[in-house]
Amino acid sequence: MNENENNNVNNEENEELDNIIVLNDENGEEVSFEFLDLIELDGEEYVVLLPTEEPEDEEAGEVVILKAEDTDSENEDEESYVSVDDEDVLNQVFEIFKEKFKDEFNFIDE
């Protein structure tokens, strides 16, 4: 493997790691997610995340959709993510996500 090929492999590994975010769940436990997309709907932003480890009570490959909210902290880049209780909003965000990534993911309708 020449030096350029080696750099490409390292860059791909770094890009993959850059998509991982760690959040604290309601129990204060750290949970890792792969960031898939940021969807804007009605002036609000929603993140679409894929758990890196599937919880025992969840379906494999099931995404998590959270609403992004600015925090009042001194760090302007800091956001918090809150769960979305409105099924209509969740469905709209997921439909936008499915349309954007229809060629990249194999979606299964249940």
KOLLO-706889 format. One record per residue: residue number from 1; residue in one letter; x, y, z of N, C-alpha, C in turn. Coordinates in pm, whole numbers. Example, Ala and Ser with C-alpha at 12.3 -4.5 7.8 and 13.67 -1.06 7.14 Angstrom:
NODE   seq   type      n.x      n.y      n.z     ca.x     ca.y     ca.z      c.x      c.y      c.z
NODE     1      A     1319     -569      780     1230     -450      780     1320     -330      780
NODE     2      S     1285     -225      708     1367     -106      714     1290        3      787
END
This chain:
NODE   seq   type      n.x      n.y      n.z     ca.x     ca.y     ca.z      c.x      c.y      c.z
NODE     1      M       85     -116        0        0        0        0       90      123        0
NODE     2      N       68      212      -95      152      332      -97       99      433        4
NODE     3      E      174      541       23      141      639      126        6      705      103
NODE     4      N      -30      736      -22     -159      800      -50     -275      708      -15
NODE     5      E     -264      579      -47     -371      485      -13     -387      476      139
NODE     6      N     -276      476      211     -282      470      356     -352      593      413
NODE     7      N     -323      712      359     -390      833      405     -539      827      379
NODE     8      N     -580      773      265     -722      762      235     -793      672      335
NODE     9      V     -729      561      372     -789      471      469     -805      543      602
NODE    10      N     -702      614      646     -710      686      773     -817      794      768
NODE    11      N     -829      865      657     -931      969      645    -1070      910      654
NODE    12      E    -1092      795      590    -1223      731      597    -1256      690      740
NODE    13      E    -1157      640      813    -1180      601      952    -1213      724     1036
NODE    14      N    -1142      835     1014    -1169      958     1089    -1306     1013     1056
NODE    15      E    -1347     1008      928    -1479     1057      891    -1587      975      961
NODE    16      E    -1566      845      969    -1665      761     1034    -1675      797     1182
NODE    17      L    -1562      823     1247    -1562      861     1388    -1624      999     1408
NODE    18      D    -1609     1088     1310    -1666     1222     1322    -1818     1219     1325
NODE    19      N    -1880     1114     1275    -2026     1104     1272    -2083     1046     1401
NODE    20      I    -1997     1011     1497    -2043      952     1622    -2060     1062     1726
NODE    21      I    -2179     1067     1786    -2200     1159     1897    -2242     1079     2019
NODE    22      V    -2207     1131     2135    -2240     1063     2260    -2335     1152     2337
NODE    23      L    -2449     1096     2375    -2551     1168     2451    -2573     1097     2584
NODE    24      N    -2625     1170     2680    -2663     1110     2808    -2812     1082     2806
NODE    25      D    -2849      959     2842    -2991      925     2845    -3054      972     2976
NODE    26      E    -3182      938     2996    -3254      985     3114    -3195      930     3244
NODE    27      N    -3115      824     3235    -3050      766     3354    -2909      820     3374
NODE    28      G    -2867      914     3289    -2732      969     3299    -2626      882     3234
NODE    29      E    -2669      775     3167    -2574      685     3100    -2538      739     2963
NODE    30      E    -2411      722     2923    -2369      766     2791    -2411      665     2685
NODE    31      V    -2468      718     2576    -2513      633     2466    -2455      692     2338
NODE    32      S    -2393      607     2255    -2332      652     2129    -2429      635     2014
NODE    33      F    -2430      735     1925    -2514      732     1807    -2432      772     1686
NODE    34      E    -2471      720     1571    -2417      769     1445    -2513      878     1395
NODE    35      F    -2457      997     1371    -2537     1108     1320    -2563     1083     1173
NODE    36      L    -2691     1075     1134    -2727     1048      995    -2766     1174      919
NODE    37      D    -2844     1263      983    -2889     1382      910    -2949     1483     1006
NODE    38      L    -2957     1607      957    -3025     1716     1025    -3139     1759      934
NODE    39      I    -3261     1751      982    -3380     1782      904    -3445     1908      961
NODE    40      E    -3480     2001      874    -3551     2121      918    -3698     2106      880
NODE    41      L    -3785     2134      976    -3929     2124      954    -3997     2234     1035
NODE    42      D    -4073     2318      967    -4149     2425     1032    -4061     2512     1123
NODE    43      G    -3940     2544     1075    -3851     2632     1150    -3779     2565     1266
NODE    44      E    -3800     2437     1285    -3732     2361     1391    -3634     2264     1326
NODE    45      E    -3529     2227     1402    -3430     2131     1351    -3440     2001     1429
NODE    46      Y    -3431     1892     1353    -3438     1758     1412    -3318     1677     1365
NODE    47      V    -3260     1600     1455    -3149     1513     1418    -3201     1371     1405
NODE    48      V    -3146     1302     1306    -3178     1161     1285    -3053     1083     1323
NODE    49      L    -3066      996     1422    -2953      923     1478    -2978      773     1471
NODE    50      L    -2868      699     1458    -2874      554     1460    -2790      505     1577
NODE    51      P    -2850      434     1673    -2771      384     1786    -2657      295     1737
NODE    52      T    -2537      313     1795    -2425      229     1755    -2437       91     1818
NODE    53      E    -2507       82     1931    -2538      -46     1994    -2689      -52     2012
NODE    54      E    -2749     -157     1962    -2894     -168     1969    -2939     -203     2111
NODE    55      P    -3027     -121     2169    -3085     -157     2299    -3168     -284     2285
NODE    56      E    -3179     -359     2394    -3250     -487     2389    -3398     -471     2356
NODE    57      D    -3457     -356     2391    -3600     -337     2369    -3632     -265     2239
NODE    58      E    -3534     -244     2152    -3555     -172     2026    -3534     -265     1907
NODE    59      E    -3596     -230     1795    -3575     -303     1671    -3438     -270     1614
NODE    60      A    -3374     -365     1551    -3244     -342     1488    -3260     -244     1373
NODE    61      G    -3169     -148     1366    -3172      -51     1257    -3273       60     1272
NODE    62      E    -3337       69     1387    -3438      172     1409    -3369      303     1446
NODE    63      V    -3407      411     1377    -3344      540     1402    -3413      612     1518
NODE    64      V    -3342      709     1573    -3394      793     1679    -3401      934     1624
NODE    65      I    -3514     1001     1643    -3532     1139     1598    -3550     1227     1721
NODE    66      L    -3462     1326     1734    -3467     1419     1846    -3472     1562     1795
NODE    67      K    -3534     1649     1871    -3541     1790     1836    -3419     1861     1894
NODE    68      A    -3353     1942     1810    -3237     2020     1855    -3285     2149     1918
NODE    69      E    -3232     2179     2035    -3266     2304     2103    -3138     2371     2148
NODE    70      D    -3133     2504     2133    -3020     2579     2184    -3024     2578     2335
NODE    71      T    -2906     2576     2396    -2900     2582     2542    -2864     2723     2583
NODE    72      D    -2885     2752     2708    -2852     2885     2761    -2710     2890     2815
NODE    73      S    -2627     2793     2779    -2491     2790     2832    -2404     2894     2763
NODE    74      E    -2287     2917     2818    -2194     3014     2762    -2134     2966     2630
NODE    75      N    -2133     2836     2608    -2079     2779     2485    -2186     2788     2377
NODE    76      E    -2167     2880     2281    -2269     2906     2178    -2292     2787     2085
NODE    77      D    -2192     2699     2073    -2205     2584     1983    -2280     2468     2048
NODE    78      E    -2311     2480     2175    -2373     2369     2247    -2523     2362     2219
NODE    79      E    -2570     2242     2190    -2713     2217     2170    -2755     2105     2262
NODE    80      S    -2882     2100     2290    -2936     1984     2359    -3040     1922     2268
NODE    81      Y    -3066     1796     2290    -3162     1722     2209    -3270     1668     2299
NODE    82      V    -3394     1690     2258    -3507     1644     2339    -3594     1551     2255
NODE    83      S    -3661     1460     2325    -3748     1367     2254    -3869     1441     2198
NODE    84      V    -3927     1382     2095    -4043     1440     2028    -4163     1349     2056
NODE    85      D    -4266     1406     2117    -4385     1328     2152    -4491     1328     2042
NODE    86      D    -4485     1423     1951    -4585     1439     1846    -4559     1339     1732
NODE    87      E    -4644     1237     1722    -4627     1133     1619    -4629     1191     1477
NODE    88      D    -4713     1294     1455    -4720     1355     1322    -4586     1418     1283
NODE    89      V    -4524     1488     1377    -4393     1551     1352    -4289     1442     1325
NODE    90      L    -4288     1338     1407    -4192     1229     1387    -4209     1167     1248
NODE    91      N    -4333     1143     1209    -4359     1083     1077    -4317     1176      964
NODE    92      Q    -4342     1307      978    -4302     1402      874    -4150     1407      860
NODE    93      V    -4080     1412      973    -3933     1416      969    -3880     1287      907
NODE    94      F    -3937     1173      946    -3889     1045      892    -3917     1035      742
NODE    95      E    -4030     1084      696    -4061     1082      553    -3961     1166      474
NODE    96      I    -3925     1284      528    -3823     1368      462    -3691     1294      457
NODE    97      F    -3653     1231      569    -3529     1155      575    -3530     1041      474
NODE    98      K    -3641      966      468    -3650      854      374    -3637      902      230
NODE    99      E    -3698     1015      196    -3690     1066       60    -3548     1107       25
NODE   100      K    -3479     1172      119    -3342     1217       94    -3246     1100       76
NODE   101      F    -3269      991      148    -3175      879      150    -3230      752       87
NODE   102      K    -3330      765        1    -3394      646      -57    -3296      560     -136
NODE   103      D    -3189      620     -190    -3092      544     -268    -2979      487     -182
NODE   104      E    -2970      531      -56    -2859      489       30    -2899      384      134
NODE   105      F    -3026      384      173    -3074      292      275    -3189      209      220
NODE   106      N    -3203       88      273    -3315        2      238    -3417       10      351
NODE   107      F    -3521       91      331    -3621      112      437    -3724        0      433
NODE   108      I    -3763      -45      552    -3864     -150      565    -3986      -89      631
NODE   109      D    -4098      -88      560    -4222      -36      617    -4288     -144      700
NODE   110      E    -4326     -105      822    -4392     -202      911    -4533     -162      933
END
